[in-house]
Amino acid sequence: MPVSILIADDHELVRQGVRHTLEAVEGWTVVAEAANGREAVELVLRLQPGIVVLDLSMPEMNGLEAIRRIVKISPQTLILVLSIHDSEVLIHEVLAAGAKGYLLKSDAARDLVAAVQALTEGRPYFTAKVSQALLDNFLGQSNAPNRFEEGPRLTPRENEIVRLVADSKTNKEIAALLNISVRTVETHRSNIMEKLGIHSASDLILYAIRTGLKEALPPVAAPLP
């Protein structure tokens, strides 16, 4: 089956290696390469590829934000993340953003073709280490109470700020989006963390994912280019 693929990675050698591997499969064609997240979004908008193989650590626009935008502008395009990162919180963020697969670069030589093939057949694909992390997280949540479920309720404004933090927005960006001062954002974040008994942005992201907050609130981010 013909498959059109876009590769997005800021390292040319990585792009060349991925292209060489994928174009060795009959019917698969790499239609473009992008060196940063913004270029990837622009190319997807123009070319509408079937698959995007995308790194997370890219200049101008990180891979996570690029995933969110690609899902909005080309929902039929399937996204496979190819990354060195195996953080559980980041994996959940990527999946929540709309990626259908997650492959570690250390496994790419062995599993890249299988991962792309899975996506073309409508199946998600996770590298073994990622699958184990997701399973461990699921079992941990199944066997223990969720420490976020019984905490104090946040105000609507606090919920907005949590979601924007989970969307990787800075305090300055949040202030601009909500038309409040940076100091007010900082105060809200401090109050939120005190209410929830957490101490990092990663925990705020995990709270947003586990409570479904990211899906429950309407988007307030800047419009697509």
C-alpha positions as CSV (number, residue, x, y, z in Angstrom):
1,M,0.0,0.0,0.0
2,P,1.4,3.5,-0.9
3,V,2.4,5.5,2.2
4,S,3.6,9.1,2.1
5,I,5.9,10.0,5.0
6,L,7.3,13.3,6.4
7,I,10.4,13.1,8.7
8,A,10.9,15.9,11.3
9,D,14.2,16.0,13.2
10,D,16.7,18.7,13.6
11,H,19.7,16.4,12.9
12,E,20.3,15.8,9.3
13,L,22.1,12.4,9.9
14,V,19.0,11.1,11.7
15,R,16.7,12.3,8.9
16,Q,18.9,10.6,6.3
17,G,19.0,7.3,8.3
18,V,15.2,7.3,8.8
19,R,14.7,8.1,5.1
20,H,17.0,5.3,4.0
21,T,15.3,2.8,6.2
22,L,11.7,3.7,5.2
23,E,12.2,4.2,1.5
24,A,13.6,0.6,1.4
25,V,10.0,-0.5,1.9
26,E,8.1,-0.9,-1.4
27,G,5.4,1.7,-1.8
28,W,6.7,4.0,1.0
29,T,7.9,7.4,0.0
30,V,9.4,10.2,2.1
31,V,7.7,13.3,0.6
32,A,9.6,15.9,2.7
33,E,11.9,16.5,5.6
34,A,11.7,19.2,8.3
35,A,14.5,20.5,10.5
36,N,12.2,22.1,13.1
37,G,8.6,21.9,14.5
38,R,7.3,24.9,12.7
39,E,8.5,23.7,9.3
40,A,7.0,20.3,10.0
41,V,3.6,21.9,10.7
42,E,3.8,24.0,7.5
43,L,4.8,20.9,5.4
44,V,1.9,18.8,6.8
45,L,-0.5,21.6,6.0
46,R,0.7,21.7,2.4
47,L,1.4,18.0,1.7
48,Q,-1.0,16.1,4.0
49,P,1.2,13.1,4.4
50,G,-0.1,9.8,5.7
51,I,2.6,9.5,8.4
52,V,4.8,11.9,10.3
53,V,7.9,10.5,12.0
54,L,8.7,13.3,14.5
55,D,11.4,14.1,17.1
56,L,10.3,16.0,20.3
57,S,13.4,18.1,20.8
58,M,13.4,20.6,17.9
59,P,14.1,24.3,17.6
60,E,11.5,27.0,16.8
61,M,8.6,24.8,17.9
62,N,9.0,21.7,20.0
63,G,7.6,18.3,18.9
64,L,4.9,18.3,21.5
65,E,3.4,21.6,20.2
66,A,3.9,20.4,16.6
67,I,1.8,17.3,17.4
68,R,-1.0,19.3,18.7
69,R,-1.1,21.6,15.7
70,I,-0.7,18.7,13.2
71,V,-3.7,16.9,14.8
72,K,-5.8,20.0,14.3
73,I,-4.8,20.8,10.7
74,S,-4.5,17.3,9.4
75,P,-6.4,14.8,11.6
76,Q,-5.9,12.0,9.1
77,T,-2.1,12.2,9.4
78,L,-0.8,9.7,11.9
79,I,2.2,10.7,14.1
80,L,5.0,8.4,15.3
81,V,7.3,10.0,17.8
82,L,10.9,9.0,17.5
83,S,12.7,10.3,20.6
84,I,15.5,9.7,23.1
85,H,13.2,10.6,26.0
86,D,11.5,7.9,28.0
87,S,9.9,10.1,30.7
88,E,6.5,8.7,31.8
89,V,5.0,12.1,32.1
90,L,6.2,13.1,28.6
91,I,4.9,9.9,27.1
92,H,1.5,10.6,28.5
93,E,1.6,14.1,27.2
94,V,2.5,13.0,23.7
95,L,-0.3,10.4,23.7
96,A,-2.8,13.0,25.0
97,A,-1.7,15.4,22.2
98,G,-2.7,12.8,19.6
99,A,0.4,10.8,18.6
100,K,-0.3,7.2,17.7
101,G,3.1,5.7,18.4
102,Y,6.2,6.2,20.5
103,L,9.6,4.7,19.5
104,L,12.9,5.3,21.3
105,K,15.8,6.2,19.0
106,S,17.8,3.4,20.6
107,D,15.2,0.9,19.2
108,A,14.8,2.5,15.7
109,A,17.2,0.3,13.8
110,R,15.2,-2.7,14.8
111,D,11.6,-1.4,15.1
112,L,11.2,1.6,12.9
113,V,9.6,-0.2,9.9
114,A,7.4,-2.3,12.2
115,A,6.2,0.9,14.0
116,V,5.3,2.7,10.7
117,Q,3.6,-0.5,9.4
118,A,1.5,-0.7,12.6
119,L,0.3,2.9,12.2
120,T,-0.6,2.3,8.5
121,E,-2.7,-0.7,9.7
122,G,-4.6,1.4,12.3
123,R,-2.7,0.0,15.2
124,P,-0.7,2.0,17.8
125,Y,2.9,1.2,18.3
126,F,5.1,1.6,21.5
127,T,8.7,0.6,21.9
128,A,9.1,-2.1,24.6
129,K,10.4,0.3,27.3
130,V,7.5,2.7,26.7
131,S,5.0,-0.1,26.8
132,Q,6.4,-1.2,30.1
133,A,6.3,2.3,31.5
134,L,2.6,2.6,30.5
135,L,1.8,-0.8,32.0
136,D,3.6,0.1,35.3
137,N,1.7,3.3,35.5
138,F,-1.7,1.6,34.8
139,L,-1.0,-1.0,37.4
140,G,0.2,1.6,39.9
141,Q,-3.0,3.6,39.4
142,S,-5.2,0.4,39.6
143,N,-3.6,-0.8,42.9
144,A,-3.4,2.5,44.7
145,P,-5.8,5.5,45.2
146,N,-5.2,8.4,43.0
147,R,-3.5,11.1,45.1
148,F,-5.2,13.8,43.1
149,E,-8.8,12.5,43.4
150,E,-9.5,13.5,46.9
151,G,-7.7,16.9,47.0
152,P,-9.4,20.3,47.2
153,R,-11.3,21.6,44.2
154,L,-9.5,24.2,42.1
155,T,-11.3,27.4,40.9
156,P,-12.1,27.7,37.2
157,R,-9.2,30.2,36.8
158,E,-6.8,27.7,38.5
159,N,-8.0,24.9,36.2
160,E,-7.3,27.2,33.2
161,I,-3.7,27.8,34.5
162,V,-3.1,24.1,35.1
163,R,-4.1,23.2,31.6
164,L,-1.9,25.9,30.1
165,V,1.0,24.7,32.2
166,A,0.3,21.2,30.9
167,D,0.4,22.7,27.4
168,S,4.0,23.8,28.0
169,K,3.1,27.5,28.2
170,T,5.4,29.8,30.2
171,N,4.1,32.2,32.9
172,K,4.5,35.1,30.5
173,E,2.5,33.3,27.8
174,I,-0.2,32.3,30.3
175,A,-0.4,35.9,31.4
176,A,-0.9,37.2,27.9
177,L,-3.5,34.5,27.0
178,L,-5.6,35.2,30.2
179,N,-5.0,39.0,30.2
180,I,-3.5,39.0,33.7
181,S,-0.1,39.9,35.1
182,V,2.8,37.5,35.3
183,R,2.8,38.0,39.1
184,T,-0.8,36.9,39.2
185,V,0.0,33.8,37.3
186,E,2.9,33.0,39.7
187,T,0.5,33.5,42.7
188,H,-2.1,31.2,41.1
189,R,0.6,28.5,40.5
190,S,1.8,28.7,44.0
191,N,-1.7,28.4,45.4
192,I,-2.4,25.5,43.1
193,M,0.6,23.6,44.2
194,E,-0.1,24.2,47.8
195,K,-3.7,23.0,47.4
196,L,-2.7,19.8,45.6
197,G,0.4,19.2,47.7
198,I,2.7,19.0,44.6
199,H,6.0,20.7,43.9
200,S,6.8,20.7,40.2
201,A,5.4,21.4,36.7
202,S,5.7,17.7,35.9
203,D,3.2,16.9,38.7
204,L,0.9,19.6,37.4
205,I,1.0,18.0,33.9
206,L,0.3,14.6,35.5
207,Y,-2.6,16.1,37.4
208,A,-4.1,17.5,34.2
209,I,-3.7,14.2,32.4
210,R,-5.1,12.0,35.2
211,T,-8.1,14.3,35.9
212,G,-8.9,14.7,32.2
213,L,-8.6,18.5,32.6
214,K,-6.8,18.9,29.3
215,E,-9.8,17.4,27.4
216,A,-12.4,19.1,29.6
217,L,-11.4,22.7,28.9
218,P,-11.7,24.6,25.6
219,P,-8.5,25.6,23.9
220,V,-7.2,29.1,24.6
221,A,-3.9,28.9,22.7
222,A,-3.0,31.2,19.9
223,P,-4.5,30.4,16.5
224,L,-2.6,28.2,14.0
225,P,-0.3,30.0,11.6
